[in-house]
Amino acid sequence: MNPLNNNGRSRVSRIRLHVFQIGSAKIPNHSGGIQEIPLFRTFAVISFSNDPSKRWRSILDTGSPHTIFPPGLWEGMEGTDSAPIRLFENHWDSRPTLTIAGCTYEYQWGEVDIVLHDCRTERTLPAVRVIGQFLTRRILTPKEHEHHNGTTTPRRGLNHIVLALSPGVFDGRYLILRPGPTENECDAWVQVDHPDAMPFTKVVL
């Protein structure tokens, strides 16, 4: 395989993210009018390095300070030397809590090696060790404790992994955005290196 592309630059490892439009927003433009712009949501396909056959579609949240793992997804993958997840010892009298997707959870800090997968091919990027928040017990509100015909009706809560930009699986990597086939589409890649790119916390257009 030729290590250089057609421009004479070194080939780099990259994977494609899944980007789709979720709506649009109207904003004022420089001429005093209103401009409608598309709103996109970005997902990445990930696995834990010890078992690449189990993959999850995870949402990229640029506003999240930490990577978050929902309850039910990771339980049973911790507690032994060969398990992919290592939970940190809790030094508090009670577990800390966070609120996400309209629900409050207790959580534990832990770490896991995460592999990024291309959403269309079998390409991957090398595993990165990520420290994140592993959600445990859901804390129901008083209203959610109310019974209706003998059953509770809690909110759905978080059901996907939330990937933070930094610190996380994107550290030391670059986000490359390009216009898609139509006006309201966008292509996105994550690369290990890029000759004209800026850090992943900034977008390269």
C-alpha positions in Angstrom: 0.0 0.0 0.0 1.3 3.4 -0.9 1.9 5.3 2.3 1.3 8.6 0.5 -1.9 10.0 -0.9 -2.2 11.8 -4.3 -1.0 15.0 -2.8 2.2 13.5 -1.5 1.1 13.6 2.1 1.3 10.8 4.5 -1.8 8.6 4.9 -3.5 8.9 8.3 -6.0 6.7 10.2 -9.5 8.1 10.2 -13.1 6.8 10.8 -16.4 8.3 9.8 -19.0 9.5 12.3 -22.7 9.2 11.7 -24.3 12.6 11.3 -27.9 13.3 10.6 -30.2 16.4 10.8 -32.6 16.6 13.7 -34.2 19.9 12.8 -33.4 23.5 12.0 -33.1 26.9 13.8 -33.8 30.4 12.6 -31.2 33.0 13.4 -30.7 36.7 12.4 -28.2 37.3 9.5 -26.0 40.2 8.7 -28.6 41.9 6.4 -31.2 42.1 9.1 -33.2 39.1 7.9 -33.7 35.6 9.3 -31.6 32.7 8.1 -32.6 29.0 8.7 -29.7 26.7 9.5 -29.8 22.9 9.9 -29.2 21.3 13.3 -27.2 18.1 13.3 -26.6 15.3 15.8 -23.4 13.2 15.7 -23.0 9.6 16.8 -19.9 7.5 17.0 -19.8 3.6 17.0 -17.6 2.3 19.8 -16.6 -0.9 21.5 -14.5 -1.8 24.5 -11.1 -3.0 23.5 -11.4 -6.5 24.9 -14.5 -7.4 22.8 -14.8 -5.5 19.5 -17.8 -7.6 18.5 -20.1 -5.7 21.0 -20.6 -2.2 19.6 -22.7 0.7 20.7 -23.9 3.8 18.9 -22.9 6.7 21.3 -23.8 10.3 21.0 -21.2 13.0 20.8 -22.0 15.8 23.3 -19.8 18.9 23.0 -21.2 20.3 26.2 -20.6 17.2 28.4 -17.5 17.5 30.7 -17.2 13.7 31.1 -18.1 10.5 29.2 -21.2 8.9 30.7 -22.2 5.3 30.7 -25.9 4.5 31.3 -27.0 1.8 33.8 -27.8 -1.6 32.4 -25.2 -1.3 29.7 -22.0 -1.8 31.6 -23.0 -3.9 34.6 -21.3 -7.3 34.6 -18.3 -6.0 32.8 -16.4 -5.0 35.9 -15.1 -6.6 39.1 -12.4 -9.0 37.8 -8.8 -8.5 36.5 -9.9 -9.5 32.9 -13.0 -7.3 32.9 -12.8 -4.2 30.6 -14.2 -1.8 33.2 -12.3 -0.9 36.3 -14.3 1.1 38.9 -12.5 3.4 41.3 -13.0 3.0 45.0 -15.6 5.4 46.4 -14.3 7.5 49.3 -17.6 9.2 50.1 -20.3 8.1 52.6 -22.7 8.1 49.7 -22.3 7.9 46.0 -22.4 11.2 44.1 -25.3 12.0 41.8 -25.9 13.7 38.4 -28.9 14.7 36.4 -29.1 13.9 32.7 -32.0 13.3 30.3 -34.4 14.6 32.9 -33.4 11.9 35.5 -31.1 11.8 38.5 -28.6 8.9 39.0 -26.0 7.8 41.4 -22.7 7.0 39.7 -19.2 5.7 40.2 -16.0 6.9 38.6 -14.2 4.3 36.5 -12.1 3.7 33.4 -12.3 1.6 30.2 -10.4 1.3 26.9 -12.6 2.5 24.1 -12.2 1.8 20.3 -13.8 4.1 17.7 -15.3 2.3 14.7 -16.1 3.7 11.3 -19.9 3.8 10.9 -19.7 2.3 7.4 -16.6 0.1 7.2 -14.5 -2.1 9.5 -11.9 0.6 10.0 -11.0 1.5 13.6 -8.8 3.9 15.6 -6.5 2.6 18.4 -8.1 2.2 21.8 -8.0 5.1 24.2 -8.3 4.8 28.0 -11.3 6.9 29.1 -12.2 7.9 32.7 -16.0 8.3 32.9 -19.1 8.3 35.1 -20.8 4.9 35.3 -24.4 5.4 36.3 -25.8 3.0 38.8 -29.1 3.5 40.7 -31.8 5.7 39.3 -33.3 8.0 41.9 -37.0 8.4 41.4 -38.8 11.6 42.1 -41.8 11.6 44.5 -44.1 11.9 41.5 -42.5 8.9 39.9 -43.1 6.9 43.0 -46.9 7.4 42.6 -48.7 4.3 41.5 -51.1 4.1 38.6 -53.1 0.9 38.5 -50.5 -0.7 40.7 -47.5 0.2 38.5 -44.9 3.0 38.5 -44.4 5.1 35.4 -40.8 6.6 35.6 -39.3 8.5 32.8 -37.3 6.7 30.2 -34.0 8.2 31.2 -30.6 7.8 29.6 -30.3 4.9 27.2 -27.1 5.6 25.2 -23.4 6.4 26.0 -22.5 10.1 26.0 -19.1 10.8 24.7 -17.4 14.0 25.9 -14.9 15.8 23.7 -12.1 16.1 26.3 -11.1 14.4 28.4 -12.2 11.3 26.5 -11.8 9.1 23.5 -11.1 12.2 21.2 -8.1 13.5 23.1 -5.2 14.1 20.7 -7.4 13.6 17.6 -9.1 15.9 15.1 -12.6 16.5 13.9 -12.9 17.1 10.2 -16.2 18.4 8.8 -17.0 18.6 5.1 -20.3 19.6 3.3 -22.4 16.6 2.5 -24.1 15.6 -0.8 -26.9 18.1 -0.2 -27.2 21.5 1.4 -28.6 20.1 4.7 -26.1 17.2 5.0 -22.7 17.1 6.6 -19.8 14.5 6.6 -17.6 14.1 9.6 -14.5 12.1 10.4 -12.2 11.6 13.3 -8.5 11.5 12.5 -5.4 10.7 14.5 -3.4 13.4 12.6 -4.1 16.0 10.0 -1.6 18.4 8.4 -4.0 21.4 8.5 -6.2 20.5 11.5 -6.6 22.1 14.9 -7.3 20.2 18.2 -10.5 18.2 18.4 -12.0 20.8 20.7 -12.2 23.0 17.6 -13.9 22.2 14.3 -11.9 22.0 11.0 -14.0 23.2 8.1 
